[in-house]
Amino acid sequence: MLWACILLPQLALDGVLRRHDDPDAPLALLSGPAQRRVLRAVSPVARALGLRAGQSLTAAQALVRDFQCVEYDPAVVEQWQQFLAAWAYRFSSQVSLHYPRVLLLEVESSLALFGPWPRFEARLREELTGLGFGHRIVLASNPVAARMLANVHDGLAVIDAEQTREAVQQMPIDRVGLAAEVARAFARMGLNSVSQVLALPRETLAKRFPAQVLQHLDRLTGLRAQALDYYTPPDFFDARLELNFDVESHQALLFPLRRLINDLSAFLAGRDGAVQRFTLHLEHAQAEDTKVVVGLLGAEREAGMLFELARGRLEQVTIPEPVRAVRLQARDLPNFVPALAELFDARAQQTQPWEQLRERLRARLGDEAVQALQAHADHRPECAWRPGSASKLCVPPADVARPGWLLAEPVALTEARPRVLAGPERIESGWWDGGDVRRDYYLIETASGQRAWAYRVVGEAGPLLLQGWFA
């Protein structure tokens, strides 16, 4: 087996930065008791101004006057790790959160689908960067070695047990996950690398150190398997984004909305699903939440399309009070079935799938503004089509020639001798509702080359009555 370790060294800070629309503003995460507040993490801009992790808040404020402070919340960090596990689930069915701020993926079974490891790794990095998370990635033959190698490497790939063992032996003893007091004891003995420790007799190590030390070294070198719990994606999506200030305009809500939609799309891709209905909650200080329901006729997961639909629905809503937070909930998550498309599409960039156009129109004009024609069990042309659900297009039978454009009322054909291409086709129907008709229909071609559908009432003379045009 091959294990990829994705280390997220600044997960808490990245989770805050990706929600801010101003990346150039200095920012720091705070932790510690009220009597001694310290900087737990700082953004690159704040670091350039001289702020450092571990600094007291008083010293930082004396050095830099204006920088934004956000409280460090372990629960939020856990939520981000769960979100990234859902994203990683699209690449491997064995994703583990055994270590904090780390994703472990078994990737050997995924290489046939995503290509050789360099290409696979590049895709992981590209998507993580797009999501806004810094990372280090290491590949090794066992999960413990992959995790510990990520402490000192980025981009290292050791694909078999022997290479993994050699890489591990070169690591400093204080960077392989041993307890601090154990690492100090080895250092006092003059043992600074894993290879020096492994050269000692096992009996000596067993006498001088707890059993957990040998067990950890065995897992590190692949002699003992590490039991892992694997991540299972939830059956719903629920994300909340708290705003930095009160928002009163629709335009200012587009940035948090796009971020939430992108997260939803990544979550759906991870579980190979789609969404058919989701709800935006605009949270206010005093009033009840303003709910914006986005319902689709078909299951979709493309981020751009979902954003446009949510944007269209949002712009129709009146915001009663300033918005302090935006929450997105999605529970109707059916399986995703990709739409069929032509292999050779001449001008794909100039066209738009019917499903996307339909949803955009519904978002802009309302649910009832877009309808489709549905076939009705009646031979009379004026009764054979009725407005119905826009969930799908209705295609007429292929073996019956019917015009795409029916006139509101039949009109007399002024051309004296049109060319008859087919017919007559007799239609007798409607005796049960008082609209009894007996007609002979003809497919004709006019002198200008247009094709039309015309009829004459059985038993009556006179010109043909034009009822529809063919495209």
PyMOL commands that set and color helices and strands:
alter all, ss='L'
color gray80, all
select helices_A, chain A and resi 11-17+44-48+57-63+74-88+108-114+117-131+143-149+161-169+173-175+180-188+194-198+202-208+211-221+251-270+303-315+348-350+354-365+367-369+381-383
alter helices_A, ss='H'
color red, helices_A
select strands_A, chain A and resi 3-7+27-31+38-42+68-71+95-96+102-106+136-140+237-247+275-284+290-300+323-332+372-375+385-388+405-412+419-429+437-445+451-457+465-469
alter strands_A, ss='S'
color yellow, strands_A
deselect
rebuild
show_as cartoon
